[in-house]
Amino acid sequence: MRSVQGLAPSVLTTRQHHQCMSLSTSAHRLLVHRFKHARGSSAVAAAKSAVNPTDAAAKLAQLCGEHMQAVSMQPTPLGRGLVLNQRVGKQAIVSVPIHNAMVLSDDPLGSISIFGDTAQRKWQEQHGALPDDLLEFLSGDERWDVRMTAWLLHVLDQEIGGGGGRPDMWDQYIALLPREEECSCLLNYRGAEEVEALQLPRLQAEAKGQHDWVVYLHDRWFSQRGAKGPKALRLSPSLADTVWASAMVRSRTFSDTVGGEGITLMVPFADLANHGFDYNSTFCVGKDRESFELRSLQEVGAGEEVVISYGETKTNPELMRDYGFVVPGNPNDRIPLPGMSLFEPDDRDEAAAKAKARSKAGAGVMAPVQPHKPQQDRPVLNGASLVEAAGMAGAWMKEELEAAPSSSSRPALDHVRASRRRSALLSFPLSDGYQGVGGAKHAVPSSDSKGGFFSFGQAWTESGTPDPRPIRPNEVAKERQSLEFYTSHLQGLLSVLPTSAEEDAALLAGPRVLAPRVAAAVRSRLEYKLLIAEGLVSMQAYGAYLENSVQVAGSLWGR
């Protein structure tokens, strides 16, 4: 799947390449938007209004590929997606001929572009010749997303006659695509209400940077009225069309590597697959290099959704940036600590400044914000004791944590909340109880430890390092200081935001119908607040744990 790099100085992204059929790799990514709609304020809007999406998807499946009987587009818990009509094993479940996919070489000038050039030739044989100036642009030095946006704008603008007898394949595809006003990638956010709904300053800055970049692209390359320069393509009648096309490219393109050549693909119908961290399918160019496939990785039953990964390590801010949605309990999320941020630099600098400005304007006095500490000066928490106090269990040094078994004093956590709590705990610098922070591979007992060659109480693992040990009585006072520091920090993160988690949840559940981008923004900021809330719950539980720790630890270690 694709992510975009370097849209603007403030924009952080990563680019990875997918290795076909690999379960362990985090490199495969699809930028597929979870909400499938069609565009507005364009020449396609009228055609879209006359098309039933289910009928369009069925017809598109017939037009763009063969052997598609196993899947169909249906409503799913993740939004509109691909659902299996029959039980399948490990096999190709969607296969789209390469001549029906838009394919670009990522670096046509600096690297090989054999597959990309061949795929473009096959596309033209099937769907009609591309203009010379567009072909030159597609093989030029502009970034892959800019070149793919140009191609999509051309498809939108042309009446494409299929040389293979499929004249309306692209009409059906465009009819299934989101309307611009329904897209919620960060580049789509504009206007005070939409941007302010994001609340987090780094998301707001990211949205502005990305939207400004698309405006630049429109003025530089695509505007039919104002684009300048000898290579200006003038493909777009309006900025809304360019924003729409850029969002489609951002959220729907696949990335793969063929014979050492990095490629980007836009594949009709296949891009209806939704994202999940517990995915059951993957994607790749077929072994014969004549098709693009969605392949099941295991046996999947009839009625189950085909789920792929848009990026196994993507955080919610990254998902929001690229696709316009968040995953409740995203296992990759972390609470930003002093000196850190959702992206970079630190959110609290700008959030605190906004809070101060509101206070001066009579909006009420916000809670004080603690000064930053450099990363190397952040206080450390005892990992074994914090994890136990928070009701979690597992090898936290390997990031393997799950909810501990429930008891009469500790109710069971549901999966989503347990995942948030895991993410919250793994946000903090944790000590193994000796000298290792974050699970150092060669941790050794601290100087005041009673450990040694012949001491008891130091269980060694198979890897040759001692198991993390709980807090000791003489360490409690310092641990309380660390606890107070992080509790204050978490409270500060929430205090600078204009609404609470409870208010956001009520807004989503209330009778008012929110505009799509506003609703996506509220879901995004709510998930951020719920993650911090789990951190605060853990700190509260740890405070109670420390109150009783002297007696417990003393019985284990002595004084």
Secondary structure as UniProt FT lines:
FT   TURN            9..10
FT   TURN            20..21
FT   TURN            43..44
FT   HELIX           45..49
FT   HELIX           53..64
FT   TURN            69..70
FT   STRAND          71..76
FT   TURN            77..78
FT   STRAND          79..84
FT   STRAND          92..97
FT   HELIX           98..100
FT   STRAND          102..105
FT   TURN            108..110
FT   HELIX           114..127
FT   HELIX           132..138
FT   HELIX           144..157
FT   TURN            163..164
FT   TURN            167..168
FT   HELIX           169..176
FT   HELIX           180..182
FT   HELIX           186..188
FT   HELIX           192..198
FT   HELIX           201..217
FT   HELIX           218..222
FT   TURN            224..226
FT   TURN            230..231
FT   HELIX           239..252
FT   STRAND          254..258
FT   TURN            259..260
FT   STRAND          261..266
FT   TURN            268..269
FT   HELIX           270..272
FT   STRAND          274..275
FT   STRAND          281..285
FT   TURN            287..288
FT   STRAND          291..296
FT   TURN            302..303
FT   STRAND          307..308
FT   TURN            312..313
FT   HELIX           316..322
FT   TURN            328..329
FT   TURN            331..332
FT   TURN            338..339
FT   HELIX           347..360
FT   TURN            361..362
FT   HELIX           375..377
FT   STRAND          381..382
FT   HELIX           383..389
FT   TURN            390..391
FT   STRAND          392..395
FT   HELIX           396..398
FT   STRAND          400..403
FT   TURN            408..409
FT   HELIX           415..425
FT   TURN            426..427
FT   STRAND          430..431
FT   TURN            441..442
FT   TURN            447..448
FT   TURN            453..454
FT   TURN            462..463
FT   HELIX           473..475
FT   HELIX           476..495
FT   HELIX           501..509
FT   HELIX           516..557
//
